[in-house]
């Protein structure tokens, strides 16, 4: 019987690789992957952080997530290119379509990484490693960008294996290899072990993944709750999660935006809330779900955050309903300070066809039916011609 084997496929510096390829096709001779370069957030929109970096840029100590201005201090001749999220979505879709032809049992976990179940295709290859090398090489040949592939009998270990030396490599990390390959590594290298967890574990004298694996799980759990127990299990190669080929039902739908300049008036804030509410409503309708709760979030220019939420009288996916409630919550929440970021989120989702408990005033409401038809018509137009093909007049002057 073939062992259950999982691949974790991760595009090497996806944003930078995909931008570099697009520039080369446009006639730019300089390959961003071969020089100190970054994909940097839009400074005008105040997202000035490093989203991706080349290997030569890494040599200057540049790290993903740091401010772009810091990166230029480290490397004054650094080349920066803006992100193109539409390009990245297209490249991601092409990659997933290609991989799905090899094996349909794929779980995409982000725009540039996915898990693949090797077991159904095991009969076509002499070994998992042979299959992984073949897939890696074919991706390079077909798309001209590189991936790393981690191979393991556990999902979490496959993920960690793909993060070993890069680029364009295949690594194994089977559960019987963890003592040799990862127990000597600092505990910060363990998947899901963030800075706060590292600090807590250090106070317990746990410095390496091996230290964590040998620790008393009850002590780790006492200090880090259930997350500590999960980390202990990962350190010991324990993970029973399976490939989820079908996406799980959404638990919530939301969107937020950092404003180009601080919002100082209610009118400025409400324009942003309207745009966010339309986006959230459109995503709810696309997933055929309705929301029973709306939440408005504010981050002030002092980086202080606040949020307020409320249940809807009846679950809805109407952009207008979401917007009205978002505005009401905003008015209850805002203290008059300059606003840097606004967000609208929904939760308590249910299927749009699930039976609803309606009030007397909701029943057979012609206004509600008219609004539903209008939303459906606008969604259809935007799906065919782009999300900006139809805009409310009040948003025409908004960025």
C-alpha positions in Angstrom: 0.0 0.0 0.0 1.3 3.4 -1.0 2.0 5.8 1.9 0.0 9.0 2.1 2.4 11.6 0.7 1.8 15.4 0.5 3.5 18.1 -1.6 3.7 21.7 -0.6 4.3 23.8 -3.7 5.5 27.4 -3.1 6.4 29.9 -5.8 9.8 31.5 -5.1 9.3 35.2 -4.4 6.1 35.1 -6.4 5.3 38.8 -6.7 8.9 39.7 -7.8 9.1 36.7 -10.2 5.8 37.4 -11.9 6.6 41.2 -12.2 10.0 40.4 -13.6 8.6 38.1 -16.3 6.0 40.7 -17.2 8.7 43.4 -17.6 10.8 41.1 -19.7 7.9 40.4 -22.0 7.4 44.2 -22.3 11.0 44.6 -23.5 12.7 45.6 -20.3 16.1 44.0 -20.5 16.8 44.0 -16.7 15.7 40.9 -14.9 14.5 41.9 -11.4 15.4 38.4 -10.1 19.1 38.9 -10.8 19.6 42.3 -9.2 18.9 43.9 -5.8 15.2 44.6 -6.3 11.9 44.6 -4.4 8.2 44.8 -5.0 7.2 47.8 -2.9 3.9 49.0 -1.7 2.5 52.2 -3.2 3.9 55.1 -1.0 1.1 57.4 -2.2 -1.4 55.0 -0.7 0.7 54.6 2.4 1.4 50.9 1.9 5.2 51.5 1.8 6.4 48.1 2.7 8.5 45.5 1.0 6.1 42.9 -0.4 8.8 40.7 -2.1 12.6 40.8 -2.5 15.1 39.2 -4.9 17.9 37.0 -3.6 20.5 39.7 -4.3 18.4 42.1 -2.2 18.3 39.6 0.6 22.1 39.8 0.8 21.8 43.4 1.9 19.6 42.4 4.8 16.4 43.5 3.3 13.4 41.6 4.7 9.8 41.2 3.6 7.5 43.5 5.5 9.9 46.3 6.4 9.3 49.9 5.2 10.6 50.6 1.7 12.5 53.6 3.0 14.5 51.3 5.2 15.3 49.0 2.3 16.7 51.9 0.3 18.9 52.9 3.3 20.4 49.4 3.2 20.8 49.4 -0.6 20.7 52.8 -2.2 20.9 51.4 -5.8 17.9 49.1 -5.1 15.3 48.8 -7.9 11.7 49.0 -6.8 8.6 48.0 -8.8 5.0 48.5 -7.8 2.7 45.5 -7.3 0.3 44.3 -9.9 -2.3 42.2 -8.2 -4.3 41.5 -11.3 -1.2 40.0 -12.9 -0.6 37.9 -9.8 -4.1 36.6 -9.8 -3.8 35.6 -13.4 -0.5 33.8 -12.9 -1.8 32.1 -9.8 -4.8 30.8 -11.7 -2.6 29.5 -14.6 -0.4 27.6 -12.1 -3.3 26.0 -10.2 -5.0 25.0 -13.5 -1.8 23.3 -14.6 -1.3 21.5 -11.3 -5.0 20.4 -11.3 -4.4 18.6 -14.6 -1.6 16.7 -12.9 -3.6 15.9 -9.8 -7.1 17.3 -9.0 -6.6 16.8 -5.2 -5.2 20.3 -4.6 -5.8 22.8 -1.7 -4.8 26.3 -2.5 -3.8 28.2 0.7 -2.7 31.5 -0.8 -2.0 33.1 -4.1 1.4 31.5 -4.4 1.2 28.2 -2.5 -0.8 25.0 -2.5 -0.9 21.5 -1.2 -1.1 18.5 -3.6 -2.0 14.9 -2.6 0.7 12.7 -4.3 -1.1 9.5 -3.4 -3.6 9.3 -6.3 -0.8 9.7 -8.9 1.9 7.6 -7.1 1.6 4.9 -9.8 2.8 7.2 -12.5 6.2 7.9 -10.9 9.1 5.9 -9.4 9.1 8.0 -6.2 7.6 11.1 -4.7 10.9 12.9 -5.1 11.0 12.0 -8.8 7.5 13.4 -9.2 8.2 16.6 -7.3 11.4 17.3 -9.4 9.4 16.6 -12.6 6.6 19.1 -11.5 9.2 21.7 -10.5 11.1 21.4 -13.8 7.9 21.5 -15.9 6.7 24.7 -14.1 10.0 26.4 -14.9 9.8 25.2 -18.6 6.2 26.2 -19.1 5.9 29.4 -17.0 9.6 30.5 -16.6 9.4 31.0 -12.9 10.6 28.7 -10.1 9.0 26.9 -7.2 10.1 25.0 -4.2 8.4 21.7 -3.3 8.3 20.2 0.1 7.6 16.5 0.3 6.3 14.8 3.5 3.8 12.4 5.0 2.4 15.4 7.0 1.0 18.7 5.8 2.9 20.9 8.3 6.2 19.1 7.6 5.7 19.5 3.8 5.1 23.3 4.4 8.3 23.5 6.5 10.3 21.5 3.9 9.4 23.9 1.1 10.9 26.7 3.2 14.3 25.1 3.3 17.1 26.4 0.9 15.7 28.2 -2.1 15.1 28.6 -5.0 14.0 25.9 -7.5 14.6 22.9 -5.1 12.8 19.9 -3.8 13.2 19.0 -0.1 11.8 16.1 2.0 10.9 16.3 5.6 9.2 13.0 6.5 8.1 12.5 10.1 11.0 10.1 10.6 13.5 12.8 9.5 12.6 15.5 11.9 15.2 14.7 14.5 18.0 14.9 12.0 16.7 17.9 9.9 14.9 20.3 12.2 15.4 19.6 15.9 18.6 21.5 15.9 16.9 24.6 14.4 15.8 27.6 16.5 12.2 27.3 17.6 11.4 30.4 15.5 11.8 28.2 12.4 8.8 26.1 13.4 5.6 26.7 11.4 3.2 29.0 13.3 5.7 29.9 16.0 5.7 33.7 16.1 7.7 36.2 18.0 5.4 36.2 21.1 5.5 32.4 21.3 9.3 32.4 20.9 9.6 34.8 23.8 7.4 32.7 26.0 9.2 29.5 25.1 12.6 31.2 25.7 11.6 32.0 29.3 10.9 28.3 29.7 14.4 27.4 28.5 13.1 26.1 25.1 15.4 27.4 22.4 15.3 24.8 19.6 12.6 22.8 18.0 14.1 19.7 19.6 13.8 21.4 23.0 10.1 21.9 22.4 9.6 18.3 21.2 11.2 17.0 24.4 9.3 19.4 26.7 6.3 18.5 28.9 3.3 19.4 26.7 1.2 20.2 29.7 3.7 22.9 30.8 3.8 24.4 27.2 0.0 24.3 27.1 -0.2 26.1 30.5 1.8 29.0 29.1 0.6 29.2 25.5 -2.9 27.6 25.8 -4.1 25.4 22.9 -1.6 27.0 20.5 1.3 25.8 22.6 0.0 22.2 22.4 -0.3 22.6 18.6 3.3 23.8 18.4 4.5 20.8 20.6 2.7 18.5 18.2 4.3 20.1 15.2 7.7 19.8 16.8 7.1 16.1 17.1 5.8 15.8 13.6 2.2 15.2 14.6 -0.4 16.6 12.2 -3.5 14.7 11.0 -4.9 17.5 8.8 -5.9 16.4 5.3 -5.9 18.0 1.8 -9.1 20.1 1.5 -9.8 20.1 -2.3 -13.0 22.0 -1.8 -12.8 25.4 -0.1 -14.4 25.6 3.3 -17.4 27.8 3.8 -16.5 31.3 4.7 -16.9 32.3 8.3 -16.9 36.0 7.5 -16.5 38.4 4.6 -14.8 41.8 5.1 -12.7 44.5 3.5 -10.6 47.4 4.7 -8.7 50.2 3.2 -5.9 52.5 4.3 -6.9 56.0 3.1 -4.6 58.0 0.9 -5.0 60.9 3.4 -6.5 60.9 6.8 -10.3 61.3 6.8 -11.2 64.4 8.8 -15.0 64.6 8.1 -17.9 62.2 8.3 -18.6 62.7 4.6 -15.1 61.5 3.7 -15.4 58.5 5.9 -18.9 57.5 4.6 -17.6 57.5 1.0 -15.0 55.0 2.0 -17.6 52.9 3.9 -19.9 52.9 0.8 -17.1 51.5 -1.4 -16.2 48.9 1.2 -19.9 47.9 1.7 -20.3 47.4 -2.0 -17.2 45.2 -2.1 -18.4 43.1 0.8 -21.9 42.8 -0.5 -20.6 41.7 -3.9 -18.4 39.0 -2.3 -21.3 37.7 -0.2 -23.6 37.4 -3.2 -20.8 35.7 -5.2 -20.5 33.1 -2.5 -24.3 32.8 -2.3 -24.4 33.7 1.4 -26.0 36.3 3.6 -24.7 37.9 6.7 -26.3 38.3 10.1 -23.8 40.7 11.6 -22.0 43.8 10.5 -18.9 45.3 12.0 -17.3 48.7 11.4 -13.6 49.2 12.2 -11.6 52.4 12.6 -7.8 52.9 12.9 -6.9 56.5 13.8 -3.8 58.3 12.7 -2.3 57.5 16.1 -2.7 53.8 15.2 -5.3 53.4 17.9 -8.0 51.0 16.7 -11.7 50.6 17.6 -14.6 48.6 16.3 -18.3 48.2 16.8 -20.6 45.4 15.7 -24.4 44.7 15.6 -26.8 42.0 14.5 -29.0 42.6 11.5 -32.7 42.4 11.8 -32.6 39.8 9.0 -29.6 38.3 7.3 -28.7 40.1 4.1 -26.2 40.4 1.3 -27.5 43.8 0.2 -24.8 46.4 -0.2 -27.3 49.0 0.9 -28.2 47.2 4.1 -24.6 46.6 5.0 -23.8 50.3 4.2 -26.6 51.6 6.4 -25.6 49.5 9.3 -21.9 50.3 8.8 -22.8 54.1 8.9 -24.8 53.7 12.0 -22.0 51.9 13.8 -19.5 54.5 12.6 -21.6 57.3 14.1 -21.7 55.4 17.4 -18.0 54.8 17.3 -16.1 57.7 15.8 -14.6 60.2 18.3 -13.8 62.9 15.8 -10.1 62.0 15.5 -8.4 61.8 12.0 -8.9 58.4 10.5 -6.2 56.4 8.8 -8.0 53.1 8.0 -11.6 52.0 7.7 -13.0 48.5 7.5 -16.4 46.8 7.1 -16.7 43.1 8.1 -19.6 40.7 8.2 -20.1 37.4 10.1 -22.7 34.9 11.1 -23.0 33.8 7.5 -25.7 31.4 6.2 -26.7 30.1 2.8 -28.8 32.5 0.8 -31.5 29.8 0.3 -31.7 28.9 4.0 -35.1 29.6 5.5 -35.2 33.0 7.3 -37.3 34.4 10.1 -38.6 37.6 8.6 -40.4 40.4 10.3 -43.9 41.5 9.2 -42.3 44.5 7.3 -39.8 42.3 5.5 -42.3 39.9 4.1 -42.8 40.2 0.3 -41.3 43.7 0.4 -41.3 45.1 -3.2 -38.4 47.4 -2.3 -36.3 44.4 -1.1 -37.1 42.5 -4.3 -36.3 45.5 -6.4 -33.0 46.0 -4.6 -32.1 42.3 -5.1 -32.8 42.6 -8.9 -30.7 45.7 -9.1 -27.8 44.1 -7.2 -28.0 41.0 -9.5 -27.9 43.2 -12.6 -24.9 45.3 -11.3 -23.0 42.1 -10.3 -23.6 40.7 -13.8 -22.3 43.9 -15.5 -19.2 44.0 -13.3 -18.5 40.4 -13.8 -18.5 40.8 -17.5 -16.8 44.3 -17.9 -14.9 44.7 -14.6 -15.6 45.8 -11.1 -15.2 49.5 -12.0 -17.5 49.4 -15.1 -20.4 50.7 -12.9 -19.9 53.2 -10.1 -22.2 55.2 -7.9 -22.2 58.9 -8.7 -21.1 59.7 -5.1 -18.0 57.7 -5.6 -16.8 59.2 -8.9 -14.4 61.6 -7.2 -13.2 59.0 -4.7 -9.8 57.3 -5.3 
